[in-house]
Amino acid sequence: MFDEDDSLPVAAEPRFGRASGAEMDLRRKEQIAYEYLCHLEEAKLWMEACLEDELPPTTELEEALRNGVSLARLSHFFAPEVVPKKRIYDIDLKRFEEKGLHFKHTDNINYWVNAMRKVGLPPIFYPTTTDIYDRKNMPKVVYCIHALSIYLFKLGKAPQIQDLHGIAEFTEEEISAMQKALEQYGIQMPHFGKIGGILAKEMSVDEAAVHAAILAINEAIDHGDSAATLAALNNPVAGLLNVELTNAERYQESLAKEKAEKVAKAPPRSDDDAEGDVYDYMLTKKEIQGCVTGVGVIVQQEIAAKKFAAGMDTINSEIESDDVEALVRSLQNPAVGLANVDASNGAYYLDVLKGMKAEKGAVAGDSVPLTKDEIQAGVQKSNESAQEDRELAAAVASINDAIDKEDADALFAVLQATGAKLHDVETAQKVHYLAVMAEAKKHKGEIFSESEASLNQGEIQSGIQQANYHAAEALALASSISSINSAVEVGDSAATLASLQAKPAKIKRITAECADAYQEKLKAALESKKEMAVGSSGWTEYEVEHGYVFYYNPSTAEYSWEKPAEHDGRTSELIQSEIQAIVSRVSADFDRETLLKSKEPLIIQLQARVRGLLIRRKFRNRVRFLREQEPHVVKLQANWKGAKQRRAFKDRLQYFSDNVAAVVKIQAFVRGWLARRQYERRTKYMKDNVAAVVKIQSWLRGHQARKRYKNLMNADRPPVETVRKFLHLLDHSDLDFSEELELQKMKAKIVTEIRANQQLEADLNVMDIKIGLLVRNRLELQDVVNHGRRLKKRRGGDSGIAAVAPKGLKTLSKESRQRLEAYQHLFYLLQTNPNYFAKLVFEMPQSRTNKFMENVVLTVFNYASNQREEYLLLKLFETALKEEITSKVDTLKEIITGNPTVIKMVVHFNRGARGQSQLRELLQPLVNEIISNKSLVFHTSPVDVYKAWINQMEQETGQASKLPYDVSNDQALSHEDVKRRMGDTIRALKDATGKFLSSILQSVSKIPYGMRYVAMQLRLALKEKFPDVDDDDILKTVGNLIYYRYMNPAIVAPDAFDIVSLTADKGLSPEQRRNLGSIAKVLQHAAANKQFEGENAALAPLNSYITEAYQRFRSFFLRASTVEDAETHFNIDQYMDLVTLSKPVVYISVKEIISTHLLLLEHEEAIASDPDDPIHEVLRDVGPVPDVSTLLGVDPVFPDPPPGGKPLSEDHIQINQERMNEHAKTEMSLTLTSKFETFEDDDSDTKALFVRTKRLVVEVLRVQPGDTLTAVLYTPATEEQEEYHQEHLKKRQEKEDAAAEKQEGLNRTISMHGDDLLPLEGMKRKIQRNLRLLEADGLVSGEKDYEEIISAIGRDIRNQHRYRQQRKRELARLRQTASHLNQKATFFEEQIDYYNQYIKMCLDNLAKAKGKQRRGMFSKQKEDVQAVRQSIKYSGQKLREKGVIVEIEGVPSHQLRNVTFEISATDVGVFDVSARFMGVSMEKVEIIFQDLLQLQYEGVAVMKMFGRAKINVNLLIYLINKKFYGK
């Protein structure tokens, strides 16, 4: 509980007097527990703010911190360089949740301590590992977290921790539990309030240190380096807050601007005021903090604006996606700031907002996003609709509940509720509403289930209307019956008839002629009923439709659906059923009388039928007589008919002969009429069956089109007429043509840019060498001088000094650099051309292949560490596999039973670290399930089962079995118990194998791509090598690679392949290995479709399962060996090494370089038989195989003795060898480059001409037919064809103009536009000229009627869609390549600019250094001028003594005193040399210092000057350094 005054937990007050000592102690302990819980809550909220993730509740936080994951994640927050995420153990807590703490969790705790040590938190706060892992002192941990938060906040790296004391609330149970936990710790609680003082004491910072830190920040601002400025701002001594790493550029810009303004406003500094206030021109700590804070505010505002815009875009996009949950999440985004968003109203939000957006789009004519106000209005509207629907649902539920309770009053009250939205509810029908709705609900329950029998709002409204209708109908019925009774009582038969005929009365079978009879009968019945109902209540009971009972009082016109209390069942009026009975009887009597009067026609009909019967009898007798005399009758009839026909024929023939003209005319008329009638009938039939006719015509046309299209698709050279039929499918648009031209131009552009980049790279290498020479000149100049002095002593100063440099591959000399580049070219060639390694592998002995594979091949490919290397390694495997299958494999069995080299290499590579995780993920759960089942035993041998059975019987009975112990399989199976046990084993083995099989079949995506790719290449190579072999046999071979070689060993020995984790003292038991071996055996038989027989005949019941499993395996092997090509998978093209900023680097030992070099030289002819193969040239550049000392430039411990000296001892030789072996392990990095990166000129112009010609041919063939293209081109076009062509051009132009009005048209070249507007004959002449140019280039042939053009058009038709997609992809790749090339060019140019600046700075520094040595003699300005414009003058004799001049042609040595040289510095690094030979002035010579260094690098010892003087290059450099640069 909490006290209302101070909000702190207090114990209950004693009931009488003051609290005792025990009670006060208890309250003190509770107070301590509460304060500690507050500190826990503060630490939890601070860590959540840093991690942006939720942590467990406060009471569970101590236990959650034990695994160190949250602490390690916190370390990554403030020191990511110390604790990267990938190093955090069990970051997803799966291991901790499944099995609890693991000793490796302590690594996370150590990471946290290291991170705190890195940022500089004083060690006094650090807890020990056991304090956290064993939970020995968790208050110390929380204390450390508080100290860390305060420290990081001061550094500006973390938010400030909150003070929740008196604010946080906890239950009594939580406080009590924490009190007990603190008592168990048995430690004194740390003083959280003293953290700030301890930090200040441990980290005291004096004013001088702060001043220096502020000056360092100002200096970094002046340099303009944002990274250096950020580092200075983060200096803890400066004490700046809220410094963010991501705002470095903004800090630099803001601080530089602030400082510039301050400098501009500062008073001018005089010469006398050298010691003025430094902060007049520099920013103070407060000003720097203000800039940092201001930048932070701006950044936060920008982030908020971006989040708001992104949130609004997300909302508008989710409205279109129909995803309710995603829409609700976007509406609840705090960055958008929408109010009253209820997740349960998501469907309403989607409907309303989608409608609003559609309505807004319809008004604007385009899709317009909704604004925040519109969305907020839509949310409010949706909430209101949802609330109304909820109220309606509640009302409907209440109505159904009232119906179930049969409470008419409650039902009526709910029906009148506003939320129900019901109308026409009448008080008089209250009881009837219940009856009608109960009946409706019962009926619905009979149709649907009971749970779905509730009435909805529509059905309830329908029930109300139905009840109201029943009431109106019943009231009308009662009124009509009352009217009938009144008319009958009056005695007016006409009025009675009228009342009976009234529709509400529902009296049937009324006949007007019976009006008097109705009156009479009804009168008698009414009087009789009145006599019986004397003293009745006056109510009458009516039964209406659906069995409802209605009560009506005619005297008062009242009605009720409930039986009135005073009604005794008697009534004084006739009811509807009684009246209907009387009317029916009267009408039936009248109908009977009328029927009798209508019998006369029936009697007449009967007499007629009798007479007919007599006549028919007489006729049948006559027919019987004639049939008895049939031969005579037939003969008489035939003679008579023949005579009549002959006479009529003769008369008709004579008539026709007399009227031939009229007969012909009549026949023509009749035939015409018949033809017209037949046509009209046919036309009518077609119109009546137009759908069938259209269908038949479509089928015929389709059949003809398919036939022509089949001819187009299958014919290599389709005829012109066939191509013409499908030109409409081609429809080359301007976009197609533009893209085609752009494709060709882009290729040419890329080649140009590649060449430019190569030139830039060459320039960059030159600059690199120059900088190296400058640096070496700076470092090794004194060595040159000393060496020169030694040469003077030995040679008397008569010769120059040669450059001395250590030998070795990495030495900065031309020779070493050439050898290094040669090795880089060699390994680049080996890496990118798989043929060399593929052939080299098969040239080596089998015993050396594995070692060569591990030590060299995988090293050269960097163990496939990135996509490029993995792609190239797979290409090596592919090439080597095809080479091995082609040259060494004769049957499929050799691959299965043998041990092919490439297969072994592939499995070895994919079973390494790259494929190990996939195998473990696939097999680990299954293997763990098998080895964890202690009761599982697979005895697949009947003998083993038999022996186990005997052992069991002997153990159970305690007596020796009388059965023999050593039996055969057949003898063992003769026992029923053995058969039963074998059956159980087989069933269990089948179940376990089924689990493995199902998991394997679903693991296609888990198999490494490299394994699948090699499997696909194996399948294709075998199909090509053995085309007659069945596909099943090839798939079995593929399965041998995927399952038997890759997966099966991991099942049999999971501990050897790291599938399961076992300790060293707990390996797999024999039973576990046997179980796994049995499963692997069945899977192996299934993968190979091998039946159990012979020794394994006991497992024959599994043969049907083997056959079934093989079919599933077969599909699996086919899917696993079907992947996309490597180029698509790795996104590799021919420009991959030309667009990357950094070239590929290989880290390889010296020994591996030498061994590879040696192997290549040994097998050079075998791996490259072609003498023009580029590897021959590269090997010539590399030269002979060097030894370790030559390659590294190191000397042995004991050098070889001179000739005639004492030879080295064996110990010395062994020591030298051991040292060389150590040096042979030295790793070297080779930056791989290609020596042959040249490209041939692109033929894009010719291809573009071919494309344009093809387009023109299409235009001509659309209009003019012909058997060949030659016939079409040389056949003049008709006027109709020309008109059709012009009409086609006009329509296309109109279409383009219409499109141009809506959007920007296509950018078409002038030549394209002109070609399109040519007349037909002009196009044909243009085509003829183009064809002659193409024929000259060999692209078409006139002898074949230019079939190449027609075939190309046919191919375009066949591949139109696919080609367009491919062209777009290729254009995208080329644009991306061009972008990368531009980036690389920019990178090179920036590097060159930087190098130039660096060289200039080096030379400036040399000049300044020279000037500093002369300080005191001249003023500063004079020193600077002298450093640049200084000159020196020497005589030839003096320069000869210094060794600078070797000799001067034509000038004797004794005349050198008459020769003078003057060297003047005209610019930084540029010198003019003037000379006078024997009084004759020579022309000035300009010397560039870098050129001298280049000559020194190239090993040129002597250079000529003035055409006569030979100058020592090294000593000239030394002289310039000494005199001009002070070195």
Disulfide bonds with the S-S distance in Angstrom:
none
